[in-house]
């Protein structure tokens, strides 16, 4: 997900993304309780989601992925394919 807002720095962009994700999770918990329970998910778990989210640096992400056996080197993009592995 990429949020774009004029005259906005990286910190504000991340805050906007966190608020958006939180909103979606809370709406799902409120409006899809029956469906979530069918999927064996407790809607209360989604209601616990609150910003700010934990953050890591690019360096930390690469290190974690490499420790998990993902073939990635520093400078590579962390694409959805890499995130999925």
Secondary structure as UniProt FT lines:
FT   TURN            6..7
FT   HELIX           10..31
FT   HELIX           33..38
FT   TURN            39..40
FT   HELIX           43..47
FT   HELIX           58..67
FT   TURN            68..69
FT   TURN            74..75
FT   HELIX           80..84
//
